[in-house]
Amino acid sequence: MFSRVLTDSLRISLSIPQYADELFALTDRNRLFLRRWLPWLDGTMTPDDTRQFLALQVQRFARGESLHVTIFSDDSIAGVAGFNSLDRINGIGYIGYWLGEDFTGRGIMTTVVRDLIEIGRSYYSLQKVDIRCATGNSRSRAIPERLGFSHEGTLRRAERVYDEWFDHEVYALVIDQREQDIPPNA
Ligand SMILES: CC(C)(COP(=O)(O)OP(=O)(O)OC[C@H]1O[C@@H](n2cnc3c(N)ncnc32)[C@H](O)[C@@H]1OP(=O)(O)O)[C@@H](O)C(=O)NCCC(=O)NCCS
């Protein structure tokens, strides 16, 4: 099983259907918190909905289309993240993420996204990582800003979340493969 230890209390693992019951319980507890920014809550009403979603993610991973990881904090599921899509032709990965509210405010997602960038560079040879956040979602926007992404622009009315249309702020990090390959003491 693909798993990476990020700190003493934090690890990420490739998402698999076996996580469905615990991930659904976290989703269900955080329905109101997540609904503010994520459009899929009404389609996730049972553990089986989460199981089907995770089974699809495994298939997409196998085809090289995406990478979905589950975040564990002290062995409890804290949230998920990943490359929602991998554009292998152009070497671009599109990151998405969410946490249960109890797990916010600790730097967990910033640490996970930093590791996803390294995975994108070393496993998928990405040359660019893209994160899109609704304009008003300041906590989400703070993650690429903290990690040195550039703000590339605004996409107007990019996403419908229930009855609202959101503009998206596009953040991108260009990865210089050659620079990363130089040893630190060279
Ligand atoms: C977006 C979301 C993941 C951000 O969560 P978050 O907890 O703010 O992000 P992080 O885990 O990176 O933690 C950063 C916070 O921890 C603090 N922190 C503590 N230790 C830290 C560390 N070592 N490194 C970075 N930040 C740290 C930061 O100061 C920040 O807190 P602040 O906002 O009070 O300043 C979360 O709000 C969420 O899931 N929202 C709902 C779903 C959503 O919007 N998804 C994104 C759609 S684009």
Ligand as a Chemical Component Dictionary entry (heavy atoms), coordinates in Angstrom:
data_LIG
# 
_chem_comp.id                   LIG 
_chem_comp.type                 NON-POLYMER 
_chem_comp.pdbx_formal_charge   0 
_chem_comp.three_letter_code    LIG 
# 
loop_
_chem_comp_atom.comp_id 
_chem_comp_atom.atom_id 
_chem_comp_atom.alt_atom_id 
_chem_comp_atom.type_symbol 
_chem_comp_atom.charge 
_chem_comp_atom.model_Cartn_x 
_chem_comp_atom.model_Cartn_y 
_chem_comp_atom.model_Cartn_z 
_chem_comp_atom.pdbx_ordinal 
LIG C1  C1  C 0 -9.263  24.598 2.906  1  
LIG C2  C2  C 0 -8.878  23.915 4.210  2  
LIG C3  C3  C 0 -8.275  22.546 3.919  3  
LIG C4  C4  C 0 -7.834  24.794 4.926  4  
LIG O1  O1  O 0 -7.607  24.268 6.214  5  
LIG P1  P1  P 0 -6.509  24.968 7.166  6  
LIG O2  O2  O 0 -6.528  24.274 8.452  7  
LIG O3  O3  O 0 -6.706  26.447 7.145  8  
LIG O4  O4  O 0 -5.140  24.666 6.392  9  
LIG P2  P2  P 0 -3.828  24.004 6.991  10 
LIG O5  O5  O 0 -4.117  22.614 7.450  11 
LIG O6  O6  O 0 -2.764  24.190 6.002  12 
LIG O7  O7  O 0 -3.562  24.879 8.316  13 
LIG C5  C5  C 0 -3.266  26.238 8.225  14 
LIG C6  C6  C 0 -3.627  26.840 9.555  15 
LIG O8  O8  O 0 -2.874  26.219 10.584 16 
LIG C7  C7  C 0 -1.948  27.166 11.139 17 
LIG N1  N1  N 0 -0.691  26.422 11.290 18 
LIG C8  C8  C 0 -0.262  25.877 12.454 19 
LIG N2  N2  N 0 0.891   25.234 12.249 20 
LIG C9  C9  C 0 1.208   25.380 10.951 21 
LIG C10 C10 C 0 2.288   24.924 10.143 22 
LIG N3  N3  N 0 3.279   24.192 10.654 23 
LIG N4  N4  N 0 2.304   25.226 8.830  24 
LIG C11 C11 C 0 1.313   25.960 8.295  25 
LIG N5  N5  N 0 0.256   26.424 9.015  26 
LIG C12 C12 C 0 0.205   26.128 10.327 27 
LIG C13 C13 C 0 -1.908  28.314 10.171 28 
LIG O9  O9  O 0 -1.594  29.521 10.818 29 
LIG C14 C14 C 0 -3.319  28.310 9.652  30 
LIG O10 O10 O 0 -4.193  28.813 10.613 31 
LIG P3  P3  P 0 -4.962  30.235 10.408 32 
LIG O11 O11 O 0 -5.865  30.064 9.210  33 
LIG O12 O12 O 0 -5.710  30.395 11.670 34 
LIG O13 O13 O 0 -3.861  31.214 10.155 35 
LIG C15 C15 C 0 -10.119 23.748 5.139  36 
LIG O14 O14 O 0 -10.550 25.023 5.553  37 
LIG C16 C16 C 0 -11.278 23.035 4.461  38 
LIG O15 O15 O 0 -11.252 21.813 4.300  39 
LIG N6  N6  N 0 -12.325 23.794 4.060  40 
LIG C17 C17 C 0 -13.538 23.225 3.472  41 
LIG C18 C18 C 0 -13.301 22.577 2.122  42 
LIG C19 C19 C 0 -12.579 23.497 1.160  43 
LIG O16 O16 O 0 -12.780 24.703 1.160  44 
LIG N7  N7  N 0 -11.740 22.885 0.294  45 
LIG C20 C20 C 0 -10.980 23.625 -0.683 46 
LIG C21 C21 C 0 -11.745 23.841 -1.910 47 
LIG S1  S1  S 0 -10.735 24.729 -3.093 48 
# 
loop_
_chem_comp_bond.comp_id 
_chem_comp_bond.atom_id_1 
_chem_comp_bond.atom_id_2 
_chem_comp_bond.value_order 
_chem_comp_bond.pdbx_ordinal 
LIG C1  C2  SING 1  
LIG C2  C3  SING 2  
LIG C2  C4  SING 3  
LIG C2  C15 SING 4  
LIG C4  O1  SING 5  
LIG O1  P1  SING 6  
LIG P1  O2  DOUB 7  
LIG P1  O3  SING 8  
LIG P1  O4  SING 9  
LIG O4  P2  SING 10 
LIG P2  O5  DOUB 11 
LIG P2  O6  SING 12 
LIG P2  O7  SING 13 
LIG O7  C5  SING 14 
LIG C5  C6  SING 15 
LIG C6  O8  SING 16 
LIG C6  C14 SING 17 
LIG O8  C7  SING 18 
LIG C7  N1  SING 19 
LIG C7  C13 SING 20 
LIG N1  C8  SING 21 
LIG N1  C12 SING 22 
LIG C8  N2  DOUB 23 
LIG N2  C9  SING 24 
LIG C9  C10 SING 25 
LIG C9  C12 DOUB 26 
LIG C10 N3  SING 27 
LIG C10 N4  DOUB 28 
LIG N4  C11 SING 29 
LIG C11 N5  DOUB 30 
LIG N5  C12 SING 31 
LIG C13 O9  SING 32 
LIG C13 C14 SING 33 
LIG C14 O10 SING 34 
LIG O10 P3  SING 35 
LIG P3  O11 DOUB 36 
LIG P3  O12 SING 37 
LIG P3  O13 SING 38 
LIG C15 O14 SING 39 
LIG C15 C16 SING 40 
LIG C16 O15 DOUB 41 
LIG C16 N6  SING 42 
LIG N6  C17 SING 43 
LIG C17 C18 SING 44 
LIG C18 C19 SING 45 
LIG C19 O16 DOUB 46 
LIG C19 N7  SING 47 
LIG N7  C20 SING 48 
LIG C20 C21 SING 49 
LIG C21 S1  SING 50 
# 
